[in-house]
């Protein structure tokens, strides 16, 4: 063990990020809101932004301990600009307390800012769970490999989860359009569907769709890319997604990406890509290589480490 340590405060854990730091040679200290002995070896602390917002006084106490020890505090935000529906007054209080040194967000759009430094920290893939699962990209070039033309698995319970109501309505209408065109589809609410079945559907579908995510609720579309934008390519699938501003930051739009704008364009794009199977596989393979080369949790952990080192260096020169 090198002696390097990181604190990661996620009540339920954040195993992909914890494993990534461990793979980079860090000892991970989980859910420590009081500095343990040996704080000299702790290089940075990462907190779930939403848990910190909901516990501002606990976060304030933690920040004071970190400040005395010279440890940068990073708040990780994976749901902007919706912020998980937290009440505005709570967000205002947290911002006024000025607790974070670095605000790491999956979107750089103008929303709330919680620190003097903001960095782009998009979603990523946990390679242990998102990979080709025994298949090869060469296998997936065979049209006979596929069972479905179009698929989507995700939360579509718009009654219980209001942030998914628009998605529920979109896919209900899309099913009817696809049925009328004779296009085979597998579009289902994912609750109760095993991980093995979800992997099978992704890999056996010529086109995997993405439409909206919880961070889009509240009237404003997030620039950030949902996790499936990385997870589907990691498993070798071809992804057709609603348009996202940050796609250009993470993918080559000409070689690694396909998107649509609205229902009618979605139908047009589905018909186009079904008629151009070889092109879908070229994009899927290029996207797979990009994800594995640039968009794993090890890459995200290293980005946080670099930001913390830059923060420490700036303090020393100020």
Secondary structure, DSSP 8 states (H G I E B T S, - for coil): --S-EEEEE-TT--HHHHHHHHHTT-EEEES-SS--S-GGGEEEEEEEHHHHHHTHHHHHHHHHHHHHHT-EEEEEESSTTTGGG--HHHHHHHHHHT-EEEEEES--SSS---EEEEEE----B-TTTSS-TT--TTGGGSGGG-SEEEEEEE---TTT-GGGHHHHHHHHHHHHHHHHHT--EEEEE-TT--HHHHHHHHHTEEEEEE---GGGTTS---SS--THHHHHHHTT--EEEE--TTHHHHS-TTTS--EE-SHHHHHHHHHHHHT-HHHHHHHHHHHHHHHHHH-BHHHHHHHHHHHHHHHHHHHHH-
